[in-house]
Amino acid sequence: MELLYLKALEETRALGFEASDFDPASVIASFPPDWYGRVKAIEAEVGHDVKAIELFLRERLNSSGLSRLSPYVHIGLTSDDVNNLAYSRLLLYSLRNLIGRFSSLVLSLCDLAEAHRSDPLLARTHGVPAEPTTFGKEMAVYAWRLASRLLALSSARPYGKLGGAVGNHNALHFLRPDFDWVSFSRDFVNSLGLDYAPLTKQTAPNEGMSDLLHQLMLLNYVLQELARDLWLYNALGLVHFERKGVSSSTMPHKVNPVDLEDAEGQVDASNSLLSLLAYRLVQTRLQRDLSDSPVRRLLGQALAHSAVACGRVIKSIGYMRVDAAAMRAELEAHPEVLSEAVQVSLRAQGDERGYEEVREGLRELDSLARSVKGEIGKRLASISPSDYVGLAPGLADLGSAKAREMVKEAKEKTKRWPYPLWAPTDGSSEG
């Protein structure tokens, strides 16, 4: 970030030094293998991490024949001008990969939704039998929910700030009062793929980052709910997981859904950190204090827990087998799920007590169904629990199609995010 700023400053010629063929990427490529150790050694002497980077870069420019640029490294900046931009770029780069991973999960759910669009399933509300749905439609719900959060995540942006020690461009304005430093800063921040914040303290306003982290928390919570539901379907004997190694040290028959359980815990860890970050980073005392610094350094860990959680669910789905026959058999064993169809049919033919009659006479449900006349009565007489799935198959298709569209849009948005200088630009790191 220091080198990108130096290049942008050089190109303006605002401080009097001429533009040249100075290339930040080439300078980085020339770093010696032990460069990090050298930076840390300087930091041990001066006691300041960003100042250590500045002094190290001066050494590199002097040894690379670019000594004329050395005095201008970090000129007019404060530490957070560099840090806020660097962290935001790192965050976008990491989120590009995380969105790629979650996109793979969504597409797996779309495949399940399409493959099982018509496989009937006994839905449960409050944990007890409710009425029929299809397994495909339930997977489409998660595909759509996750994809919508991915799209929101790909649309969020952190703010970027470049304004000096208290946000007023004091030093640069003093050096060149007639130059438009606000426009320069805006163009530079926007070129990094960030939203420019024109009014700041020493630190960038982190509401934009907080919005982004909240979207990630929501994404995580949907993922956790999916993991729990798949766990419950397994407990009910409706999906099965192929044996992968040993599940129990003493019970040979066990095949435990440990990846789903791990994912649930990983989300708890991720969201605990993300919640702290989302709320703590928006506050600072007066123009600046450093209490946010140790918190900010948890960003990578928070994202890593989310990435692991997503990977665990992907792994589980990879060796999950859907038992459509068991789902149908369980559903057909609960004929009472047709009570809704009977009570609305009675009411549709003018019986205002249709609901009450069915509720009081569940054991005579067949008899009550036969009392319904006309076309509705004919349909009621021939329906089975497995037929009473409403629009579920079509909704499975719709949810899958919408999810695929949103994933595509989200990935297109992230492709427009600039890559850091050191990152591959061919998309090979995605996912």
Number of C-alpha atoms within 10 A of each C-alpha: 19 20 18 15 22 18 19 15 21 19 15 14 11 16 14 10 14 12 13 10 6 16 11 16 13 10 15 15 10 11 12 10 8 8 14 12 10 15 19 17 14 18 18 12 9 12 12 13 14 18 17 20 20 21 17 20 21 21 14 20 18 14 10 11 9 15 14 12 17 18 11 17 20 23 16 18 20 19 16 20 24 18 18 21 23 17 19 20 22 16 17 24 19 20 22 24 19 22 25 21 18 26 25 17 23 27 17 16 25 28 17 22 30 22 14 21 24 22 22 29 27 25 17 12 9 6 8 9 14 17 23 24 26 29 27 29 31 23 26 32 21 23 33 25 18 27 30 19 22 28 23 17 24 24 14 18 19 27 22 34 29 32 29 22 21 16 21 18 17 16 15 19 15 10 12 13 11 9 14 12 19 16 11 15 22 19 14 20 20 15 13 20 20 23 18 22 21 19 14 18 19 23 27 27 22 22 17 20 23 23 18 22 26 19 20 25 24 17 23 27 17 18 25 23 13 22 24 16 14 22 21 15 15 19 13 13 14 20 18 20 16 13 14 9 7 13 15 11 7 8 9 9 10 12 16 19 21 13 21 26 17 16 28 24 14 23 26 20 18 25 24 13 22 24 15 15 23 21 16 16 20 16 15 16 9 9 12 15 12 9 13 15 10 9 15 16 12 16 19 15 14 24 23 17 21 27 24 19 29 28 20 21 23 22 14 21 20 12 13 17 14 20 15 18 13 16 22 19 14 18 23 18 11 15 16 19 21 22 21 17 16 27 23 16 22 24 14 13 14 10 14 13 12 19 18 10 17 20 14 10 14 14 11 11 19 17 11 19 22 13 13 22 15 10 9 16 17 13 12 20 16 8 12 15 21 24 13 19 19 11 12 22 23 15 19 29 19 18 26 30 17 18 28 19 15 23 27 14 17 24 19 13 15 21 15 9 17 16 20 16 14 9 12 11 12 9 13 9 13 16 17
